[in-house]
Every structure is written in C-alpha cells, then in structure tokens.
Amino acid sequence: MIRPAALMLALMLTLPATAQIYSWTDKEGRVHYADLPPPTGEVKVLRGPTRAATAAAEDEASDGEEGQTAVEIVDPQTPFRERRTAEANAAAKATADEAKEIERQRFCTQARSQLVALQSGQRIARMNADGEREFLDDAARSEEIARLEQQIGQNCN
C-alpha cells in the first residue's frame, strides 16, 4: 500500500510537466512570466504542454464533435532541432569527404611508387594463385605499367 504522502508527492511532481508558461508585458513595460495568462492583452506561450499532454488533448479533440477544430501546439525547439540535424549531416558529409580524399591520396602515392619501381627496370616478383613467387617478364611489366598509368590518370589528377 502506498502511503498518502508518497502518493501526494508523486502527483505534485507531475503537475509542472503539463503546465504552460505564458509571457506578457504590462502597461508599464515590465515583462511577466506565469503559469496563468493575464485576463486581457497579448500573450506569448513560452512552453506548451509535454508530448503526453499533447497526445491526450489530440485524443480528446478527435473524440469531440466534427465541427470543432483542434488547437495545434508547435514545439518551440523544432527550428533548433532541424538546424542541429542539418549541421550534424553537413559535418558527417564533410568527414566522409575528407576520409575519401585521404584514401585517394594514399592510393595515388602507392600507385606512383609502384609505377616508378616498374619503370626502373628492377626485378619485380609477385605471388601467383598457388602462393609461389613469380617474376614479371617484359610483357607483364608493360601491361602493369599501362594499367597503373591509366589508374593514375583517372584518379590522381
């Protein structure tokens, strides 16, 4: 059994979560903030009800008559969230582009080094499909030089 004091405390903690906060300026130019709007004058709603209260209000509005219109509650942080999402997407794209550029530069450096080694005339060996060492002959060397020059021309300019 829940003690009455604990139950009361739990109920009191939920009340501020559903409250709206209003802002208005009085005749003397002072700005006031309160959970109740003034009887007259222009009022700004600074914080609306939480999502749970909004969902409950929408359910009540949909259960009501067809001719009634529901009040649309706009989250004041929506533009901020959209801007943060756009900034995060731009940062992720910039990071991906930077990583792609680093990988391209690494490939170009490695391809140019291989081309220099092939053009130098030194003996070059590779491992074949059986895992045995195989030296490149002149025809294979010229094919490999042509392939590397083509890749460098396409990717490294």
Wavefront OBJ file of the C-alpha trace (Angstrom):
o trace
v 0.000 0.000 0.000
v 1.332 3.415 -0.956
v 1.466 5.941 1.794
v -0.669 9.044 1.209
v 2.342 11.376 1.465
v 4.238 9.483 -1.249
v 1.160 9.493 -3.487
v 0.700 13.233 -2.968
v 4.365 13.867 -3.775
v 4.106 11.867 -6.991
v 1.029 13.812 -8.064
v 2.635 17.150 -7.282
v 5.713 16.311 -9.348
v 3.619 15.604 -12.454
v 1.763 18.925 -12.381
v 4.645 21.166 -13.594
v 5.290 18.810 -16.514
v 1.886 19.593 -18.032
v 1.833 23.336 -17.272
v 2.122 26.062 -19.861
v 4.257 29.128 -19.300
v 2.989 32.485 -20.512
v 4.836 35.755 -21.080
v 3.319 39.228 -21.407
v 4.237 42.872 -20.960
v 2.141 45.087 -18.697
v 1.245 48.778 -19.192
v 4.467 49.940 -17.502
v 6.598 47.856 -19.871
v 7.571 45.152 -17.376
v 7.728 41.567 -18.642
v 5.868 38.960 -16.583
v 6.120 35.173 -16.644
v 3.451 32.960 -15.117
v 1.617 29.683 -15.470
v -1.713 31.527 -15.875
v -2.355 34.044 -18.662
v -3.462 37.593 -17.824
v -7.169 38.359 -18.232
v -6.532 40.703 -21.188
v -3.734 41.623 -23.543
v -1.311 39.928 -25.887
v 0.232 36.723 -24.527
v 3.113 34.531 -25.743
v 3.155 30.838 -24.874
v 6.782 30.077 -23.997
v 6.387 26.423 -23.133
v 3.410 24.311 -24.055
v 2.295 21.041 -22.545
v 4.501 17.986 -22.812
v 4.056 15.366 -25.535
v 1.927 13.165 -23.262
v -0.443 16.040 -22.537
v -0.480 16.948 -26.240
v -1.403 13.374 -27.175
v -4.189 13.379 -24.583
v -5.512 16.704 -25.942
v -5.450 15.344 -29.504
v -7.372 12.243 -28.390
v -9.976 14.439 -26.721
v -10.230 16.637 -29.824
v -10.717 13.643 -32.105
v -13.430 12.248 -29.795
v -15.311 15.561 -29.886
v -17.714 16.859 -32.490
v -16.797 17.044 -36.173
v -17.262 20.840 -36.366
v -14.688 21.632 -33.671
v -11.104 22.383 -34.644
v -8.162 21.137 -32.639
v -5.552 23.573 -31.373
v -2.176 22.976 -32.972
v 0.669 23.012 -30.487
v 4.022 23.888 -32.025
v 7.200 22.772 -30.328
v 9.324 25.950 -29.939
v 12.528 23.931 -30.299
v 11.670 22.491 -33.735
v 13.777 25.042 -35.718
v 16.689 24.472 -33.338
v 16.440 20.698 -33.754
v 16.201 20.998 -37.546
v 19.263 23.278 -37.606
v 21.221 20.867 -35.357
v 20.270 17.928 -37.601
v 21.347 19.841 -40.715
v 24.657 20.779 -39.053
v 25.256 17.167 -37.998
v 24.519 15.928 -41.513
v 26.878 18.520 -43.007
v 29.621 17.560 -40.534
v 29.164 13.848 -41.305
v 29.339 14.560 -45.051
v 32.474 16.679 -44.591
v 34.110 13.914 -42.533
v 33.225 11.303 -45.157
v 34.558 13.530 -47.958
v 37.775 14.126 -46.022
v 38.263 10.384 -45.422
v 37.615 9.714 -49.121
v 40.195 12.329 -50.123
v 42.799 10.858 -47.742
v 42.177 7.391 -49.189
v 42.513 8.787 -52.745
v 45.818 10.458 -51.866
v 47.108 7.231 -50.293
v 46.144 5.277 -53.422
v 47.852 7.827 -55.702
v 51.053 7.766 -53.670
v 51.140 3.982 -53.674
v 50.352 3.738 -57.420
v 53.065 6.260 -58.308
v 55.601 4.361 -56.181
v 54.720 1.104 -57.954
v 54.986 2.820 -61.352
v 58.453 4.168 -60.521
v 59.558 0.702 -59.407
v 58.239 -0.879 -62.616
v 59.870 1.756 -64.831
v 63.211 1.474 -63.031
v 63.858 -1.957 -64.556
v 64.453 -3.756 -61.272
v 63.187 -7.296 -60.948
v 59.669 -7.457 -59.543
v 58.086 -10.606 -58.178
v 54.506 -11.396 -57.254
v 52.768 -14.272 -55.594
v 50.698 -16.338 -58.004
v 47.447 -18.183 -57.222
v 49.396 -21.182 -55.846
v 51.326 -18.969 -53.425
v 54.569 -19.270 -55.383
v 56.814 -16.358 -56.200
v 56.683 -15.368 -59.863
v 58.852 -12.719 -61.572
v 57.317 -10.322 -64.108
v 58.564 -10.655 -67.669
v 58.753 -7.697 -70.086
v 55.196 -8.192 -71.425
v 53.661 -8.395 -67.929
v 55.747 -5.392 -66.852
v 54.484 -3.248 -69.768
v 50.868 -4.351 -69.096
v 51.228 -3.390 -65.443
v 52.808 -0.025 -66.356
v 49.898 0.727 -68.726
v 47.333 -0.263 -66.082
v 48.960 1.936 -63.404
v 49.281 4.913 -65.766
v 45.586 4.594 -66.629
v 44.558 4.455 -62.940
v 46.791 7.408 -62.066
v 45.335 9.380 -64.976
v 41.760 8.683 -63.849
v 42.146 9.095 -60.095
v 45.111 11.322 -59.373
v 44.724 14.450 -61.448
l 1 2 3 4 5 6 7 8 9 10 11 12 13 14 15 16 17 18 19 20 21 22 23 24 25 26 27 28 29 30 31 32 33 34 35 36 37 38 39 40 41 42 43 44 45 46 47 48 49 50 51 52 53 54 55 56 57 58 59 60 61 62 63 64 65 66 67 68 69 70 71 72 73 74 75 76 77 78 79 80 81 82 83 84 85 86 87 88 89 90 91 92 93 94 95 96 97 98 99 100 101 102 103 104 105 106 107 108 109 110 111 112 113 114 115 116 117 118 119 120 121 122 123 124 125 126 127 128 129 130 131 132 133 134 135 136 137 138 139 140 141 142 143 144 145 146 147 148 149 150 151 152 153 154 155 156 157
